[in-house]
């Protein structure tokens, strides 16, 4: 890229209308601690304490699955190919509606990684929450969930799908599979696969996930699968039906993937808060320490290596390491709580079973131990996004939850254990959450820079990264402040308002001036 101004606008593979069914590939650099804290969660027998929501069967629908698929790993392809099928010869006998794992299938590891912002529930095909229709008669909108040729699938995946279907007695023809690309994925490509039944009943369905390229830079696929297995055994997600070199086949769960507006619904938000508390309290194998800072530094190192000198300057990457150090020193509070965090709880990774009125969190690719305030901060920041629009990379921070919404969420979170929190507890956690939004903006900003270099999905990763960095610089003066400054908890909402406050305007404005100079006019607009 010859000019810095083109750096952001000419994003590699970052089209105006991203969405498709792909996901965010990244460099296959398994060196980064992905699902740290999980250290070989496999083998843990029913670890999670009774799940109150009975998430057993309603999770994996969220085709939103697999936020970050991994790049085709040449080194592991041979082994994975041997893994091919999931597990459970008796799966079909146990559940008529569920997929079965071939007899030779590997360890039956169950995996529910779905953060790929894609939706794959029965309802999603009709874009109607809770309106489950007979798939045989479903009219699929080609723009939303295009039907694609079976021949476009990897040979291994196709063979495994046919092998699975061959074990189900009520399938009309195992070769007559229909492939539907699911919208909204940003890390992996996600597909719904279905076969007509001899009984005339709704089609037999499974979810096919093809990993994105280069995602090992963000997390370790082995750790993620182990987490998936652990969660599955605990009743949190769908079962793994089969694995191949560059992807997997998962059980299809009948539940509805949430939409962006759902996060603002008080009744649904309360369910999410309670489920998040339950998730944080899981006793996962591995060291219970904060993984956020090491992950940020690893990602930053990778981002700088992948970026041109102009890009490094344009996105201020040389200053980010210092910012990470500042945050690591400033953010931890005296009473900071560490829990097993999802770290990517956007609406596409939450499923709602409207019959039982319960939610399930899916896609554990980024999951690790972290401050619980960080995980909630991430969820709040995700309310600014809608990945199912014509411009899914555009964030609207006017939609960041207001004080009342944040208070309600935190009260629901703290009271889900049965005890009512006092106002001091609520206020303390709220302030910690607001400060951790800064770390979250750096986290996804760096993620966007890397993804722009390695991912070919139609998503404007650089524009997304620019917005996250812009929000970081705008909010920092009001969240890391001296005692005489306004409380972070009551800080103005959104970049525009924050950047317009006069007290710390000059430092923030200087940052924006340099960004505008390097990136071009109109990209970083400081309100004055």
C-alpha positions in Angstrom: 0.0 0.0 0.0 1.6 3.2 -1.2 -0.1 5.7 0.9 -1.2 5.7 4.5 -4.6 7.0 3.5 -5.1 3.8 1.6 -4.2 1.6 4.5 -7.5 1.7 6.1 -9.7 2.1 3.1 -8.1 -0.5 0.9 -8.4 -3.3 3.4 -7.4 -6.6 2.2 -10.5 -8.6 1.7 -12.5 -6.2 3.8 -15.5 -5.5 1.7 -18.4 -3.2 2.6 -20.7 -6.1 3.2 -18.7 -8.7 5.1 -20.9 -11.2 6.6 -21.0 -14.3 4.3 -20.4 -17.4 6.3 -16.8 -17.1 6.8 -14.9 -16.1 9.7 -11.8 -14.4 10.7 -8.7 -16.2 9.7 -5.5 -15.4 11.3 -1.9 -16.5 11.1 -1.6 -20.1 12.2 0.7 -19.2 15.1 -0.1 -21.6 17.8 2.3 -19.8 20.0 -0.4 -17.5 21.4 -2.1 -18.7 24.5 -5.6 -19.2 23.2 -7.8 -20.9 25.6 -5.4 -20.6 28.4 -6.5 -21.9 31.6 -8.0 -24.9 30.1 -5.0 -27.1 30.1 -6.3 -30.4 28.9 -9.8 -30.1 30.1 -10.5 -33.4 28.4 -11.3 -36.2 30.7 -13.0 -34.0 33.2 -16.2 -35.9 34.1 -19.2 -33.7 34.4 -17.4 -30.9 36.0 -19.9 -28.2 35.9 -22.3 -28.2 38.7 -25.8 -28.7 37.7 -26.7 -26.3 35.0 -29.8 -24.5 36.1 -30.8 -23.7 32.6 -30.4 -27.1 31.3 -28.3 -25.8 28.5 -27.7 -29.4 27.4 -29.5 -29.2 24.1 -29.9 -25.7 23.1 -26.6 -24.3 22.6 -24.7 -25.1 19.4 -27.4 -23.8 17.2 -25.8 -20.5 17.3 -24.3 -20.9 14.0 -22.6 -18.0 15.1 -20.1 -20.5 16.1 -16.4 -20.5 16.0 -15.4 -17.0 16.2 -12.0 -17.8 15.1 -11.3 -20.8 13.1 -7.9 -21.9 12.6 -5.9 -21.8 9.5 -5.5 -25.1 7.6 -2.7 -26.5 9.6 -0.6 -28.6 7.3 1.2 -30.1 10.1 -1.9 -31.4 11.9 -3.9 -32.3 8.9 -2.7 -35.8 8.8 -3.7 -36.5 12.4 -6.9 -34.7 12.2 -7.9 -36.6 9.1 -7.6 -39.8 11.1 -9.8 -38.3 13.7 -12.5 -38.0 11.3 -15.7 -38.8 12.9 -16.8 -37.8 16.2 -17.8 -40.4 18.6 -20.8 -42.4 19.5 -21.9 -45.3 17.5 -25.0 -45.3 19.5 -25.9 -41.7 18.9 -28.7 -42.4 16.5 -30.2 -44.9 18.8 -30.2 -42.5 21.7 -31.8 -39.6 20.0 -33.8 -39.8 16.9 -33.3 -36.2 16.1 -29.6 -36.0 16.8 -26.7 -36.7 14.6 -24.6 -39.8 15.1 -21.0 -40.3 15.2 -19.4 -43.0 13.0 -18.1 -46.0 14.7 -14.6 -45.2 14.0 -14.9 -41.6 15.1 -12.3 -40.3 17.3 -12.8 -39.5 20.8 -16.3 -38.2 20.6 -15.1 -34.9 21.7 -17.8 -32.5 21.8 -17.2 -29.1 20.6 -19.3 -26.1 20.7 -17.0 -23.4 19.5 -19.1 -21.1 17.7 -18.2 -17.5 17.9 -18.3 -17.1 14.2 -20.8 -14.6 14.0 -23.1 -16.7 12.0 -26.5 -18.1 12.8 -27.6 -21.6 12.4 -30.8 -22.3 14.1 -33.9 -23.6 12.5 -35.5 -20.3 13.2 -32.6 -18.4 11.7 -33.4 -19.6 8.2 -36.8 -17.9 8.5 -35.4 -14.9 10.4 -38.1 -15.4 12.9 -37.3 -16.0 16.5 -39.0 -19.1 17.7 -40.9 -19.9 14.5 -39.7 -23.4 13.8 -40.8 -24.7 10.5 -40.6 -27.9 8.7 -37.3 -27.7 6.8 -38.7 -29.7 4.0 -40.9 -26.8 3.2 -38.7 -23.9 4.2 -38.1 -21.3 1.6 -34.5 -20.2 1.9 -33.7 -16.6 0.9 -30.6 -16.9 -1.2 -29.3 -13.6 0.0 -29.5 -14.6 3.7 -28.7 -18.3 3.7 -27.6 -19.3 0.1 -27.7 -22.9 -0.8 -24.4 -24.0 -2.2 -23.1 -26.9 -4.2 -22.1 -30.0 -2.2 -19.1 -30.2 -4.5 -17.8 -26.9 -3.0 -17.2 -28.7 0.3 -13.8 -30.2 1.2 -13.7 -33.9 0.1 -13.1 -35.0 3.6 -16.1 -33.1 4.9 -18.4 -34.5 2.2 -17.3 -38.1 2.9 -17.7 -37.7 6.6 -21.2 -36.2 6.2 -22.3 -39.0 3.9 -20.8 -41.6 6.4 -22.8 -40.0 9.2 -26.0 -40.0 7.3 -25.5 -43.6 6.3 -25.9 -44.6 9.9 -29.3 -43.0 10.3 -32.2 -45.3 9.5 -34.7 -42.7 8.5 -32.6 -40.8 6.0 -34.1 -41.0 2.5 -30.7 -40.8 0.7 -27.4 -40.0 2.5 -26.1 -38.5 -0.7 -29.0 -36.1 -1.0 -27.6 -33.6 1.4 -28.4 -29.9 1.1 -25.8 -27.3 2.1 -26.8 -23.9 3.4 -24.3 -21.2 4.1 -25.0 -19.4 7.3 -24.7 -15.7 7.5 -22.6 -13.6 9.9 -19.5 -15.8 10.5 -16.2 -13.8 10.8 -13.8 -16.6 11.8 -14.9 -19.8 10.2 -17.3 -20.8 7.4 -20.4 -22.3 8.9 -23.0 -24.4 7.1 -26.2 -26.1 8.0 -26.4 -29.5 6.4 -29.7 -31.3 6.1 -31.2 -34.5 4.6 -34.8 -35.4 3.9 -36.3 -38.2 6.1 -38.3 -41.2 4.9 -40.9 -40.4 7.5 -41.7 -37.0 6.1 -40.7 -35.4 9.4 -38.5 -32.3 9.5 -35.1 -32.8 8.0 -32.1 -34.3 9.9 -29.7 -31.5 10.4 -26.1 -31.0 11.5 -23.7 -28.0 11.6 -20.5 -28.1 9.5 -17.7 -25.7 10.5 -14.8 -25.1 8.2 -12.0 -23.4 10.1 -10.8 -20.0 8.9 -7.2 -19.5 7.8 -4.5 -18.3 10.3 -6.6 -18.3 13.4 -4.0 -20.1 15.5 -2.6 -16.7 16.1 -5.6 -15.9 18.3 -6.0 -19.2 20.2 -4.9 -22.8 20.3 -7.4 -25.1 18.5 -6.4 -28.0 20.8 -7.2 -26.0 23.9 -10.5 -24.8 22.4 -11.6 -28.4 21.6 -10.7 -29.4 25.1 -12.8 -26.6 26.5 -15.6 -27.7 24.1 -15.5 -31.2 25.4 -15.5 -30.1 29.0 -18.4 -27.8 28.5 -20.3 -30.5 26.6 -19.8 -33.0 29.4 -21.1 -30.4 31.8 -24.3 -30.0 29.8 -23.4 -26.7 28.2 -23.3 -27.4 24.5 -23.8 -29.6 21.5 -21.9 -32.8 20.8 -19.0 -33.2 18.3 -20.1 -35.6 15.6 -17.0 -35.7 13.6 -13.7 -34.0 12.8 -11.6 -33.7 9.7 -8.4 -31.9 8.8 -9.8 -28.4 8.6 -13.1 -28.5 10.4 -15.7 -30.4 12.3 -19.3 -31.5 12.4 -21.5 -30.6 15.3 -24.9 -31.5 16.7 -27.7 -29.2 15.6 -29.5 -27.7 18.5 -33.0 -26.4 18.3 -32.8 -23.0 19.8 -32.8 -19.4 18.6 -29.6 -17.4 18.2 -30.1 -13.9 19.6 -30.1 -10.8 17.5 -28.5 -7.5 18.3 -31.7 -5.9 19.7 -32.2 -8.9 22.0 -29.3 -7.8 24.2 -31.3 -4.7 25.2 -34.4 -6.7 26.2 -34.4 -6.6 30.1 -35.8 -10.1 30.4 -33.2 -11.6 28.1 -30.4 -9.5 29.6 -31.2 -10.8 33.0 -30.9 -14.4 31.7 -27.6 -13.6 30.2 -26.3 -12.0 33.4 -27.2 -15.1 35.4 -25.7 -17.5 32.9 -22.5 -15.4 32.7 -22.2 -15.7 36.5 -22.7 -19.4 36.3 -20.0 -19.6 33.5 -17.5 -17.5 35.6 -18.0 -19.9 38.5 -17.0 -23.0 36.5 -14.1 -24.9 38.0 -12.1 -25.4 34.8 -8.8 -27.3 34.8 -5.7 -25.2 34.5 -4.0 -22.3 36.3 -6.5 -19.7 37.5 -4.7 -16.6 36.5 -5.3 -13.6 34.2 -4.4 -14.3 30.6 -5.5 -11.1 29.1 -2.2 -9.2 29.2 0.0 -11.9 27.8 -2.5 -12.5 25.0 -2.6 -8.8 24.2 1.2 -8.6 24.0 1.5 -11.7 21.8 -1.2 -10.4 19.5 0.5 -6.9 19.3 3.8 -8.5 18.4 2.1 -10.4 15.6 0.2 -7.4 14.4 3.4 -5.3 14.1 5.2 -8.1 12.2 2.3 -8.4 9.7 1.8 -4.7 9.2 3.7 -2.3 7.0 5.6 0.6 8.6 2.9 2.9 7.4 0.2 0.7 9.0 2.2 0.5 12.3 2.3 4.3 12.3 -1.3 4.8 11.2 -2.7 2.6 14.0 -0.2 3.8 16.6 1.0 0.3 17.2 4.3 1.4 18.6 2.5 3.0 21.5 0.2 0.1 22.3 2.7 -1.9 24.3 3.0 1.0 26.7 -0.8 1.3 26.9 -1.0 -2.4 27.8 1.5 -1.9 30.6 -0.5 1.1 31.9 -3.7 -0.8 31.9 -2.2 -3.9 33.5 -1.0 -1.6 36.3 -4.1 0.6 36.7 -7.0 -1.8 36.2 -6.7 -4.6 38.7 -8.6 -3.6 41.8 -8.1 -4.7 45.4 -11.1 -7.0 45.2 -10.7 -8.1 41.6 -12.5 -11.3 40.9 -11.0 -13.9 38.5 -13.3 -16.4 36.7 -13.5 -18.5 33.7 -14.5 -16.0 31.0 -16.1 -16.4 27.6 -14.2 -13.3 26.3 -16.4 -13.0 23.2 -20.0 -12.8 24.4 -21.6 -11.0 21.4 -25.2 -11.7 20.5 -24.3 -14.4 18.0 -22.8 -16.6 20.7 -25.9 -16.7 22.8 -28.8 -19.0 22.2 -32.3 -18.8 23.7 -34.6 -21.7 24.3 -37.9 -20.0 24.3 -39.7 -23.1 25.7 -37.6 -23.3 28.8 -36.7 -19.6 28.8 -33.0 -20.3 29.2 -29.9 -19.2 27.4 -26.7 -20.9 26.5 -23.4 -19.4 25.7 -21.5 -21.0 22.8 -18.2 -20.7 21.0 -15.4 -21.0 23.5 -12.4 -20.2 21.2 -11.3 -17.2 23.2 -12.4 -18.5 26.6 -9.8 -18.4 29.4 -9.5 -17.2 33.0 -9.7 -13.5 33.2 -11.1 -10.7 35.4 -14.9 -11.1 35.4 -15.2 -7.3 34.9 -13.4 -7.7 31.6 -15.9 -10.3 30.3 -18.8 -8.1 31.2 -17.1 -5.1 29.7 -16.8 -7.1 26.4 -20.5 -7.9 26.5 -21.4 -4.3 27.0 -19.1 -3.2 24.1 -20.7 -5.7 21.8 -24.0 -3.9 22.2 -22.6 -1.3 19.8 -22.3 -3.9 17.0 -24.8 -5.5 14.6 -23.1 -8.1 12.4 -26.1 -8.7 10.2 -26.4 -5.4 8.5 -25.1 -4.1 5.1 -22.1 -2.7 7.0 -21.5 -5.2 9.8 -18.1 -3.6 10.6 -19.6 -0.3 11.7 -20.1 0.2 15.4 -22.6 2.6 17.0 -21.5 3.5 20.5 -24.7 5.4 21.0 -26.0 1.9 21.7 -23.6 1.3 24.5 -25.8 0.5 27.5 -26.6 3.5 29.7 -26.2 3.7 33.4 -29.6 2.2 34.2 -29.0 -0.8 31.9 -25.6 -1.5 33.3 -26.8 -1.3 36.9 -29.7 -3.7 36.1 -27.3 -6.1 34.5 -24.8 -6.1 37.3 -27.5 -6.5 39.9 -28.9 -9.5 38.1 -25.4 -10.9 37.8 -24.5 -10.5 41.5 -27.9 -11.6 42.8 -28.1 -14.8 40.6 -26.3 -16.7 43.5 -29.3 -15.9 45.7 -27.9 -13.0 47.8 -28.9 -9.4 47.1 -25.8 -7.2 46.6 -25.6 -3.8 48.3 -25.2 -0.6 46.4 -21.4 -0.5 47.1 -20.8 -3.8 45.5 -22.8 -2.8 42.4 -21.0 0.5 42.1 -17.5 -1.1 42.6 -18.1 -3.7 39.9 -19.6 -1.1 37.5 -16.5 1.1 37.8 -14.2 -1.9 37.2 -16.2 -2.9 34.1 -16.0 0.6 32.6 -12.3 0.7 33.0 -11.9 -2.8 31.4 -13.7 -1.5 28.3 -10.3 0.1 27.5 -8.6 -3.3 27.5 -11.4 -4.7 25.4 -11.0 -1.9 22.7 -7.3 -2.7 22.5 -8.0 -6.5 22.3 -10.4 -6.3 19.4 -8.5 -3.4 17.7 -5.4 -5.6 17.5 -7.5 -8.5 16.4 -8.8 -6.5 13.5 -5.3 -5.5 12.4 -4.2 -9.1 12.3 -7.4 -10.3 10.7 -7.1 -7.8 7.9 -3.7 -9.3 7.0 -4.7 -13.0 7.1 -8.4 -13.2 6.5 -10.1 -13.2 3.1 -13.6 -12.9 4.4 -15.7 -10.0 3.3 -15.4 -7.9 6.5 -13.7 -4.5 6.8 -11.3 -5.5 9.6 -9.2 -2.3 9.4 -12.2 -0.1 9.7 -13.4 -2.1 12.6 -10.0 -1.9 14.2 -9.9 1.9 13.6 -13.2 2.3 15.5 -12.0 0.3 18.5 -8.7 2.2 18.7 -10.6 5.5 18.3 -12.9 4.6 21.2 -9.9 3.6 23.3 -8.2 7.0 22.9 -11.4 8.9 23.4 -12.4 7.1 26.6 -9.0 6.7 28.2 -8.8 10.3 29.6 -12.1 9.8 31.5 -11.6 6.3 32.7 -8.0 6.5 33.9 -8.3 9.7 35.8 -7.3 11.6 39.0 -9.7 11.9 42.0 -10.9 15.3 41.0 -12.2 14.1 37.6 -15.7 12.8 37.0 -16.4 9.2 38.0 -15.8 6.6 35.2 -19.1 5.0 36.1 -20.9 8.3 35.2 -18.7 9.2 32.3 -20.4 10.5 29.2 -21.5 7.7 26.8 -20.0 7.3 23.4 -16.9 8.6 21.6 -18.6 11.8 20.5 -19.6 12.9 24.0 -16.3 11.8 25.6 -14.2 13.5 23.0 -16.1 16.7 23.5 -15.4 17.0 27.2 -13.0 19.9 27.7 -10.9 18.7 30.6 -8.7 16.3 28.7 -9.6 17.3 25.2 -6.1 18.4 24.2 -4.3 15.1 24.6 -7.0 13.1 22.9 -7.2 15.7 20.1 -3.5 15.4 19.4 -3.8 11.6 19.0 -6.6 12.1 16.5 -4.6 14.8 14.7 -1.8 12.4 14.1 -4.2 9.6 13.0 -5.9 11.9 10.6 -2.6 13.0 9.2 -1.4 9.5 8.6 -4.6 7.8 7.6 -6.2 10.7 5.7 -9.0 13.2 6.3 -12.3 12.1 7.7 -11.2 8.8 9.2 -10.6 9.9 12.8 -12.8 12.8 13.6 -12.4 14.3 17.1 -15.5 16.3 18.2 -14.6 19.8 19.3 
